Amino acid sequence: MTVYNFAAGPATLPDPVIKQIQEELPSLQGSGMSILEISHRSQMFDNIINTAKQDIKDLMHVPDNYHILFFQGGGTGQFAAVPMNLATNHHRIALLDSGHWATRAGDEAANLGVKVDVLDSTKDQHYQELPHMPHAISADNYDYLHITTNNTIEGTAYHQLPEHGNVTLVGDLSSNFMAEEYRVEDFGLIFGGVQKNLGPAGVTVVIVRDDLVKHVDHIPSILNYELFIKKNSMFNTPPVFAIYATGLVLKWLKQQGGIAGIEALNQKKSSLLYDFLDESKLFHNNIKKSDRSLTNIPFKTDDPDLDKQVIAAADQAGLKNLKGHRSVGGLRASLYNAMPLAGVSALVDFLHHFEKQH
């Protein structure tokens, strides 16, 4: 039985990458040492981390005035790192509340003493559509505007960025990082955990414009952008294996036609499932169509007990991890970069058959 993993993260990895890791695990590049045991101070790892940086630069067309950094702590760590490093002028940020992770980012900034102005929220609409800018804002008032480009739990995404004037835009791209194209130069800073589209859990990529990096007093070294730039992301022992595996996925992405190529495939995958849901008399997706995510698709029946039956039957059929987030319920299919079209076809066939039986 073929197994397809629809987990929201850590998520499925490309089969060729898994096979390469398996082949190289006992002896990396003929060294006699595993990637699990090489030193992060070795020339071998220098090559791995620098190649990964260059591949990110190539894939995302990162301008020369941006730094690419590797952190630990996930997106949650960056909820603290970003205000500590950037909210140093006005100590005030703007935020568009599009769901759980946007709220968490705002709460962390507020916990650090930063004033957080929520400009718009769709909480009253159960986050089934995106918030938008209600008025123009100015860099005279805000250090930056924080957005979550893709909402993993709620299933919405900004396919066009909100107008933000001259205010620095910070984007949490964790769940659609390199799954669809954005212009890096539209952001002052981007961050994203790799465990959804780019690799195993343990590494977070930060892309930050150099004019935003400055010396900041009283900040933990492990979250300090200036220090991580100076140390090439190796102030402490980095997540060596996770960076290595991410590097392999980046090479695989290039073979898929880069981000443009994988976005076209993601469009095809998501359309296949959305088209079924829109025609279904049993299952439904309540997200505003123009705001629908390419990577995270929540759906449900009108009966929570029936939802549980679907999840259990799907699991038996090899369609794994379809349970929706506890705050939303129902089901959720995460169609990240490594999910093949065949997996989505198998899911649609299963749901169609289940619907006929019920």
LOTOR-223421 format. One record per residue (C-alpha): residue number from 1; x, y, z; chain. Coordinates in steps of 0.1 Angstrom, whole numbers, m for minus. Each point is the difference from the previous one (the first is absolute). Example, Ala and Ser with C-alpha at 12.3 -4.5 7.8 and 13.67 -1.06 7.14 Angstrom:
+-----+-------+-------+-------+-------+
!  nr !    xx !    yy !    zz ! kette !
+-----+-------+-------+-------+-------+
!   1 !   123 !   m45 !    78 !     A !
!   2 !    14 !    34 !    m7 !     A !
+-----+-------+-------+-------+-------+
This chain:
+-----+-------+-------+-------+-------+
!  nr !    xx !    yy !    zz ! kette !
+-----+-------+-------+-------+-------+
!   1 !     0 !     0 !     0 !     A !
!   2 !    13 !    34 !    m9 !     A !
!   3 !     0 !    25 !    29 !     A !
!   4 !    m5 !    37 !    m5 !     A !
!   5 !     8 !    23 !    29 !     A !
!   6 !   m23 !    31 !     2 !     A !
!   7 !    14 !    12 !    33 !     A !
!   8 !     3 !    38 !     6 !     A !
!   9 !    36 !    m4 !    11 !     A !
!  10 !    24 !   m16 !     3 !     A !
!  11 !   m11 !   m10 !   m34 !     A !
!  12 !     9 !   m23 !   m29 !     A !
!  13 !    34 !     2 !   m17 !     A !
!  14 !     8 !    m8 !   m36 !     A !
!  15 !     7 !   m37 !    m6 !     A !
!  16 !    33 !     7 !   m18 !     A !
!  17 !    12 !    21 !    30 !     A !
!  18 !    m9 !   m28 !    24 !     A !
!  19 !    18 !   m25 !   m22 !     A !
!  20 !    31 !    22 !    m2 !     A !
!  21 !     1 !     5 !    38 !     A !
!  22 !    m3 !   m38 !     4 !     A !
!  23 !    29 !    m6 !   m23 !     A !
!  24 !    23 !    27 !    14 !     A !
!  25 !    m9 !    m5 !    37 !     A !
!  26 !    28 !   m25 !     8 !     A !
!  27 !    27 !    20 !   m18 !     A !
!  28 !    m5 !    35 !   m12 !     A !
!  29 !    19 !     6 !   m33 !     A !
!  30 !    22 !   m30 !     7 !     A !
!  31 !    14 !    16 !    32 !     A !
!  32 !    m7 !   m30 !    22 !     A !
!  33 !   m21 !    23 !    22 !     A !
!  34 !   m38 !     4 !     1 !     A !
!  35 !   m16 !    34 !    m4 !     A !
!  36 !   m13 !    m8 !    36 !     A !
!  37 !    36 !     2 !    13 !     A !
!  38 !    20 !    25 !   m21 !     A !
!  39 !    12 !    32 !    16 !     A !
!  40 !   m18 !    32 !    m8 !     A !
!  41 !    35 !    16 !    m1 !     A !
!  42 !    11 !   m23 !   m28 !     A !
!  43 !     6 !    10 !   m36 !     A !
!  44 !   m26 !   m26 !    m9 !     A !
!  45 !   m27 !    18 !    19 !     A !
!  46 !    12 !    34 !   m12 !     A !
!  47 !    m7 !   m12 !   m35 !     A !
!  48 !   m34 !   m13 !    10 !     A !
!  49 !   m12 !    32 !    17 !     A !
!  50 !    14 !    23 !   m26 !     A !
!  51 !   m15 !   m20 !   m29 !     A !
!  52 !   m34 !     0 !    17 !     A !
!  53 !     2 !    38 !     4 !     A !
!  54 !     9 !     4 !   m37 !     A !
!  55 !   m28 !   m23 !   m11 !     A !
!  56 !   m25 !    20 !    21 !     A !
!  57 !    14 !    32 !   m16 !     A !
!  58 !    m4 !   m16 !   m35 !     A !
!  59 !   m35 !   m13 !     6 !     A !
!  60 !   m15 !    31 !    16 !     A !
!  61 !    21 !    25 !   m20 !     A !
!  62 !    12 !    15 !    33 !     A !
!  63 !    16 !    34 !    m7 !     A !
!  64 !    36 !     6 !    11 !     A !
!  65 !   m10 !    23 !    28 !     A !
!  66 !   m17 !   m28 !    20 !     A !
!  67 !    15 !   m25 !    24 !     A !
!  68 !   m10 !   m37 !     1 !     A !
!  69 !     2 !   m14 !    35 !     A !
!  70 !    m8 !   m34 !    16 !     A !
!  71 !   m15 !     0 !    35 !     A !
!  72 !   m14 !   m26 !    24 !     A !
!  73 !   m33 !     6 !    20 !     A !
!  74 !   m24 !    m2 !   m29 !     A !
!  75 !   m23 !    29 !   m10 !     A !
!  76 !    m8 !     3 !    37 !     A !
!  77 !    35 !    10 !     7 !     A !
!  78 !    m2 !    27 !   m26 !     A !
!  79 !   m32 !    14 !    16 !     A !
!  80 !    25 !    12 !    27 !     A !
!  81 !    31 !     6 !   m22 !     A !
!  82 !   m17 !    23 !   m25 !     A !
!  83 !   m13 !    26 !    25 !     A !
!  84 !    32 !    m2 !    20 !     A !
!  85 !    21 !     8 !   m31 !     A !
!  86 !   m24 !    23 !   m19 !     A !
!  87 !   m24 !    17 !    24 !     A !
!  88 !    27 !    23 !    14 !     A !
!  89 !   m11 !    34 !   m12 !     A !
!  90 !   m37 !     5 !     8 !     A !
!  91 !    m3 !   m32 !    20 !     A !
!  92 !   m33 !    m4 !   m19 !     A !
!  93 !   m11 !   m23 !   m27 !     A !
!  94 !   m31 !    m5 !   m22 !     A !
!  95 !   m16 !   m34 !    m5 !     A !
!  96 !   m27 !   m16 !   m22 !     A !
!  97 !   m17 !   m27 !    20 !     A !
!  98 !    m7 !   m28 !   m24 !     A !
!  99 !    m1 !   m29 !    25 !     A !
! 100 !    17 !   m19 !    27 !     A !
! 101 !    37 !     6 !   m10 !     A !
! 102 !    m5 !    37 !    m6 !     A !
! 103 !   m15 !     3 !    34 !     A !
! 104 !    29 !   m19 !    16 !     A !
! 105 !    25 !    23 !   m17 !     A !
! 106 !   m18 !    31 !    14 !     A !
! 107 !    m2 !   m15 !    34 !     A !
! 108 !    37 !    m7 !     1 !     A !
! 109 !     9 !    35 !   m11 !     A !
! 110 !   m24 !    15 !    26 !     A !
! 111 !    16 !   m23 !    26 !     A !
! 112 !    34 !    17 !    m8 !     A !
! 113 !   m15 !    34 !     7 !     A !
! 114 !    m7 !     9 !   m37 !     A !
! 115 !   m32 !    18 !    m8 !     A !
! 116 !   m20 !   m20 !   m24 !     A !
! 117 !   m28 !    16 !   m21 !     A !
! 118 !   m23 !   m25 !   m16 !     A !
! 119 !   m11 !    19 !   m31 !     A !
! 120 !   m26 !   m25 !   m11 !     A !
! 121 !   m12 !   m35 !    12 !     A !
! 122 !   m23 !   m26 !   m15 !     A !
! 123 !    m5 !   m18 !    33 !     A !
! 124 !   m37 !     8 !     0 !     A !
! 125 !    m2 !   m17 !   m34 !     A !
! 126 !    17 !   m31 !    14 !     A !
! 127 !    31 !    10 !   m21 !     A !
! 128 !   m17 !   m13 !   m31 !     A !
! 129 !    13 !    30 !   m19 !     A !
! 130 !    30 !    22 !     2 !     A !
! 131 !     3 !    34 !    18 !     A !
! 132 !    10 !    30 !   m21 !     A !
! 133 !    15 !    34 !     6 !     A !
! 134 !   m28 !    23 !    12 !     A !
! 135 !    22 !    31 !    m5 !     A !
! 136 !    34 !    12 !   m10 !     A !
! 137 !    28 !    m3 !    26 !     A !
! 138 !    34 !    17 !     3 !     A !
! 139 !    35 !    m9 !    10 !     A !
! 140 !    m2 !    31 !    22 !     A !
! 141 !   m22 !   m21 !    23 !     A !
! 142 !     9 !   m36 !    m4 !     A !
! 143 !    32 !   m20 !    m1 !     A !
! 144 !   m16 !   m26 !   m22 !     A !
! 145 !   m33 !   m17 !   m11 !     A !
! 146 !    m2 !   m38 !     7 !     A !
! 147 !   m20 !   m23 !   m22 !     A !
! 148 !    m4 !   m38 !    m2 !     A !
! 149 !     0 !    m7 !   m37 !     A !
! 150 !   m16 !   m34 !     4 !     A !
! 151 !   m22 !   m11 !    29 !     A !
! 152 !     7 !   m37 !     6 !     A !
! 153 !   m30 !    m6 !    23 !     A !
! 154 !   m26 !    22 !   m17 !     A !
! 155 !     9 !    m7 !   m36 !     A !
! 156 !     4 !    36 !   m14 !     A !
! 157 !    29 !    17 !   m18 !     A !
! 158 !    10 !    33 !   m13 !     A !
! 159 !     7 !    m5 !   m37 !     A !
! 160 !     4 !    38 !    m3 !     A !
! 161 !    17 !    18 !    28 !     A !
! 162 !   m19 !    28 !    19 !     A !
! 163 !    10 !    36 !    m8 !     A !
! 164 !    23 !    12 !    27 !     A !
! 165 !    14 !    33 !   m12 !     A !
! 166 !    35 !     7 !    13 !     A !
! 167 !    m4 !   m23 !    31 !     A !
! 168 !    23 !   m30 !     1 !     A !
! 169 !   m19 !   m32 !    m8 !     A !
! 170 !     8 !   m31 !    21 !     A !
! 171 !   m13 !   m33 !   m14 !     A !
! 172 !    m5 !   m33 !    18 !     A !
! 173 !     2 !   m23 !   m30 !     A !
! 174 !     3 !   m32 !    20 !     A !
! 175 !   m27 !   m20 !   m17 !     A !
! 176 !     3 !    12 !   m36 !     A !
! 177 !    38 !     7 !    m1 !     A !
! 178 !    11 !    m7 !   m36 !     A !
! 179 !   m34 !   m15 !    m7 !     A !
! 180 !   m11 !    31 !   m19 !     A !
! 181 !    20 !    30 !   m13 !     A !
! 182 !     4 !    33 !    19 !     A !
! 183 !    25 !    28 !    m7 !     A !
! 184 !    25 !     1 !    28 !     A !
! 185 !     6 !    37 !    m6 !     A !
! 186 !   m36 !     6 !    10 !     A !
! 187 !     9 !   m10 !    36 !     A !
! 188 !    25 !    13 !    25 !     A !
! 189 !     2 !   m34 !    16 !     A !
! 190 !   m13 !   m35 !    m7 !     A !
! 191 !     1 !   m30 !    22 !     A !
! 192 !   m13 !   m35 !    m1 !     A !
! 193 !     6 !   m34 !    15 !     A !
! 194 !    10 !   m25 !   m26 !     A !
! 195 !   m20 !   m30 !    14 !     A !
! 196 !   m29 !     4 !   m24 !     A !
! 197 !    14 !     7 !   m35 !     A !
! 198 !    38 !    m2 !     3 !     A !
! 199 !    13 !   m26 !    25 !     A !
! 200 !    m2 !   m16 !    34 !     A !
! 201 !    m8 !    19 !    31 !     A !
! 202 !    29 !    18 !    17 !     A !
! 203 !     9 !    30 !   m22 !     A !
! 204 !   m16 !    33 !    m7 !     A !
! 205 !    11 !    22 !   m29 !     A !
! 206 !     2 !    38 !     5 !     A !
! 207 !     5 !    23 !   m30 !     A !
! 208 !     6 !    36 !    12 !     A !
! 209 !     9 !    32 !   m18 !     A !
! 210 !    34 !    13 !    12 !     A !
! 211 !   m12 !    35 !     9 !     A !
! 212 !   m23 !   m15 !    27 !     A !
! 213 !    29 !   m18 !    17 !     A !
! 214 !    16 !    21 !    28 !     A !
! 215 !    16 !    m4 !    34 !     A !
! 216 !   m26 !    m6 !    26 !     A !
! 217 !     8 !    m1 !    38 !     A !
! 218 !   m16 !   m25 !    23 !     A !
! 219 !   m10 !   m26 !   m25 !     A !
! 220 !     7 !   m38 !     4 !     A !
! 221 !    29 !    m9 !   m22 !     A !
! 222 !   m19 !   m29 !   m14 !     A !
! 223 !   m25 !    24 !   m16 !     A !
! 224 !    24 !    27 !   m10 !     A !
! 225 !     0 !     7 !   m38 !     A !
! 226 !    32 !    20 !     0 !     A !
! 227 !    18 !   m27 !    18 !     A !
! 228 !   m13 !   m28 !   m22 !     A !
! 229 !    11 !    19 !   m31 !     A !
! 230 !    35 !     4 !    14 !     A !
! 231 !     2 !   m37 !     8 !     A !
! 232 !   m16 !   m13 !   m32 !     A !
! 233 !   m29 !   m15 !    21 !     A !
! 234 !    25 !   m19 !    21 !     A !
! 235 !     1 !    19 !    32 !     A !
! 236 !   m10 !   m33 !    17 !     A !
! 237 !    m2 !   m35 !   m14 !     A !
! 238 !   m26 !     3 !   m28 !     A !
! 239 !   m25 !   m28 !    m9 !     A !
! 240 !    25 !   m17 !   m23 !     A !
! 241 !   m22 !   m28 !   m12 !     A !
! 242 !   m30 !    22 !    m6 !     A !
! 243 !    21 !    25 !   m21 !     A !
! 244 !    15 !   m29 !   m20 !     A !
! 245 !   m34 !   m15 !    m7 !     A !
! 246 !   m15 !    35 !    m9 !     A !
! 247 !    29 !     4 !   m24 !     A !
! 248 !   m10 !   m32 !   m18 !     A !
! 249 !   m36 !    12 !    m3 !     A !
! 250 !    12 !    33 !   m14 !     A !
! 251 !    19 !   m20 !   m27 !     A !
! 252 !   m32 !   m20 !    m7 !     A !
! 253 !   m20 !    32 !    m2 !     A !
! 254 !    23 !    13 !   m27 !     A !
! 255 !    m6 !   m32 !   m20 !     A !
! 256 !   m38 !     7 !     2 !     A !
! 257 !     4 !    33 !   m18 !     A !
! 258 !     6 !    21 !    31 !     A !
! 259 !   m28 !    17 !    19 !     A !
! 260 !   m19 !     9 !   m31 !     A !
! 261 !     0 !   m37 !   m10 !     A !
! 262 !   m11 !   m13 !    34 !     A !
! 263 !   m26 !    28 !     4 !     A !
! 264 !   m16 !   m12 !   m33 !     A !
! 265 !    m1 !   m35 !    14 !     A !
! 266 !   m14 !    12 !    33 !     A !
! 267 !   m28 !    19 !   m19 !     A !
! 268 !    m9 !   m32 !   m18 !     A !
! 269 !     0 !   m20 !    32 !     A !
! 270 !   m21 !    24 !    19 !     A !
! 271 !   m25 !     6 !   m28 !     A !
! 272 !    m6 !   m37 !    m3 !     A !
! 273 !   m11 !    m2 !    37 !     A !
! 274 !   m18 !    34 !     0 !     A !
! 275 !   m20 !   m10 !   m31 !     A !
! 276 !   m11 !   m32 !    16 !     A !
! 277 !   m10 !    19 !    32 !     A !
! 278 !   m19 !    26 !   m19 !     A !
! 279 !   m21 !   m26 !   m17 !     A !
! 280 !    m4 !   m23 !    30 !     A !
! 281 !   m33 !    m3 !    18 !     A !
! 282 !    16 !   m15 !    31 !     A !
! 283 !    34 !    19 !     4 !     A !
! 284 !     5 !    37 !     0 !     A !
! 285 !    27 !    26 !     3 !     A !
! 286 !   m12 !    34 !    14 !     A !
! 287 !    30 !    22 !    m9 !     A !
! 288 !    m6 !    30 !   m22 !     A !
! 289 !    11 !   m13 !   m35 !     A !
! 290 !    24 !    29 !    m7 !     A !
! 291 !    17 !    m6 !    33 !     A !
! 292 !     4 !   m38 !    m2 !     A !
! 293 !    34 !   m15 !     8 !     A !
! 294 !    19 !   m21 !   m25 !     A !
! 295 !    16 !   m21 !    28 !     A !
! 296 !   m25 !    m5 !    28 !     A !
! 297 !   m36 !    m9 !    m8 !     A !
! 298 !   m24 !    m4 !    29 !     A !
! 299 !   m34 !   m17 !    m6 !     A !
! 300 !   m27 !   m18 !    19 !     A !
! 301 !   m35 !   m15 !    m1 !     A !
! 302 !   m27 !    14 !    21 !     A !
! 303 !     4 !   m28 !    25 !     A !
! 304 !    31 !    m2 !    23 !     A !
! 305 !    m6 !   m37 !     5 !     A !
! 306 !    m1 !    m6 !   m37 !     A !
! 307 !    33 !    20 !    m3 !     A !
! 308 !    16 !   m24 !    24 !     A !
! 309 !   m12 !   m30 !   m21 !     A !
! 310 !    15 !    16 !   m31 !     A !
! 311 !    34 !     5 !    17 !     A !
! 312 !     0 !   m35 !    13 !     A !
! 313 !    m9 !   m15 !   m33 !     A !
! 314 !    25 !    21 !   m19 !     A !
! 315 !    27 !   m10 !    24 !     A !
! 316 !    m8 !   m37 !    m7 !     A !
! 317 !     3 !     8 !   m37 !     A !
! 318 !    35 !    15 !     4 !     A !
! 319 !   m11 !    36 !     0 !     A !
! 320 !    16 !    12 !    32 !     A !
! 321 !    m3 !    29 !    24 !     A !
! 322 !   m31 !    16 !   m14 !     A !
! 323 !   m14 !    11 !    34 !     A !
! 324 !    m7 !    37 !     1 !     A !
! 325 !    15 !    23 !    26 !     A !
! 326 !   m18 !    m2 !    33 !     A !
! 327 !   m11 !    36 !    m2 !     A !
! 328 !   m17 !    m6 !   m34 !     A !
! 329 !   m10 !   m36 !     0 !     A !
! 330 !    m8 !   m20 !   m30 !     A !
! 331 !    27 !   m11 !   m24 !     A !
! 332 !    30 !    18 !   m15 !     A !
! 333 !    21 !   m11 !   m30 !     A !
! 334 !    35 !    16 !    m1 !     A !
! 335 !    12 !    m1 !   m36 !     A !
! 336 !    36 !    12 !     5 !     A !
! 337 !    26 !    m1 !   m28 !     A !
! 338 !     9 !   m37 !     4 !     A !
! 339 !   m36 !   m12 !    m1 !     A !
! 340 !    m3 !   m16 !   m34 !     A !
! 341 !   m30 !     6 !   m22 !     A !
! 342 !    m8 !   m38 !     3 !     A !
! 343 !    m5 !     5 !    37 !     A !
! 344 !   m27 !    27 !    m5 !     A !
! 345 !   m16 !   m22 !   m27 !     A !
! 346 !    m1 !   m28 !    25 !     A !
! 347 !   m16 !    22 !    26 !     A !
! 348 !   m27 !    13 !   m24 !     A !
! 349 !    m8 !   m35 !   m11 !     A !
! 350 !    m3 !   m11 !    36 !     A !
! 351 !   m23 !    29 !     9 !     A !
! 352 !   m21 !    m5 !   m31 !     A !
! 353 !    m5 !   m37 !    10 !     A !
! 354 !    m7 !     9 !    36 !     A !
! 355 !   m26 !    25 !   m11 !     A !
! 356 !   m18 !   m26 !   m22 !     A !
! 357 !    m2 !   m23 !    30 !     A !
! 358 !   m14 !    26 !    23 !     A !
+-----+-------+-------+-------+-------+
